[in-house]
Amino acid sequence: MKLLCTIVLALALPFGVVRADTPKKEAPPADAPSKADVDKFLAFFDKLVDTIVDKADCPKMATDITKLVDANQDLLKKAADAKAKGQKLPDDAKAHIDESSKKMISAIMEKCSQDKGVQAAIQKMQVK
């Protein structure tokens, strides 16, 4: 369960939720990340989900997660900074993350939730 909480906190909550009453045609509010930043984060997140869902070999999963996280430290730092500033993801990005998280969490719980290497790789996503 601790791993599940870590995954959700580290990935699914780098930004908050955008207000439902935000007009669609106006410029993004000051509390919204740029579209380019959102797109980069979603691309990273999709790669992470694919890495976890497609791997049955836990040591390989741990290695691949670590490589992906190490290669994207700047992006993870930027997401942590955006969260600290109170920036929020658009609803469509949040929905995408929520849906993908279900697949990812299910796969990791079935396969490698008790693997120490996978746990350590997931922990690396928490930017300090």
N, C-alpha and C positions, 0 to 999 in steps of 0.2 A: 504494500500500500504506500509505503514511503517513496518508492520509485515512481509510482503513478502520480503522486503529488508533485514530485520533483519535475517530472516531464511536463505536467500541466503548467506549473509555475514558470519553468524555464522557457517554454515555447509558446504555449497558447495565450499567455498573458503579457507579451512584451509591450502591448499597447492596451488601452481600455476600449470601451465600446462607444461609437459615435452616437450622439443624440438622434432619436428617430425624427425629430422635428427639424433637422438641419435641411435647408433647401438644397436641392440637387444642382441647380443651375448657377449658384453663386460660387465664388472662389472658395477653395478649401479654408475652413476656419483656422485661426492661428494655432489651435490645439490639434491639428491634423498633420500627420507626416506627409511628405510629398508622395505623389503617385510613384515616382521612381524608387523611393525608399520602400514603399509597400510592395512593389513588384519584386524588388531584390529579396526582401524578406520572404515573400511567398515562394519564390524560386528555391531559396535555401530550405524552407520548410518542406516543400514537395520532395526535394532530394533526400532530406532526412527521413520522411515518411517512407519513400521508396526503399531506402537503405534498410530500414527496420522491417518492413513488410516482406521484402524479397529475400531476407536472409534466414536460414534455419540453423546455421553454424554460429553459435554465440561468440566464440573468439573472433571470427571474421566480422561479425556485426559490430563488436566493440572496436575493432581496428578501423573499420569504415566510418563509424560514428566519430571516432577521435579525429581521423583525417579531415572529415567534413567540418567539424567544429573548429579545429585548428586553422583550417583554410579560411574560415569565416569569422574570425575573432573581431575584426573591425565592424562587421555587420551586426554581430551580437552586442557589441559595445554601443553601437548607434541605437539599436532597439532598446537597450537598457536606459540610455540617456533620454530617449523619446518618452519612455514610460515615466522616468523621473520628472520630466517636464509636463506630464499630464496629457501627452498627445494620445490620440485615440485612432484606432483602425476604422476604416469605413465598414459599413454593415456587410457588404459583399465579401470583403477580405476576412472578416470575423467568421462569417458563415463557412467560408472555405476552410479555414483553420479548424473550426469545430468539427466539420464533417471528416476531414483528414485525420484529426486527432483520434476519432473513434476507431478508425482502421489501425492506426499506429499503436494505440494503447492496447487494443485487442491482440495484435500480433506480438507485441513485446511481452504481454502477460502470458500468452500461450507458450512462447518460445524461451525467452531468456531473462525473465524478471528476477531470477535468483542468481544470475551470473554476475560475479564481482566485477569483471571487466566491463560489461555493459553498464552496470551501475556507475562505475567510475567515469565512463565516457559520457553518460548523461549528466553527471555532476559538473563536467567541464563546461557545460552550456551556461551555467550560472556565472555571469560576468560580475566581477567584484569591483 
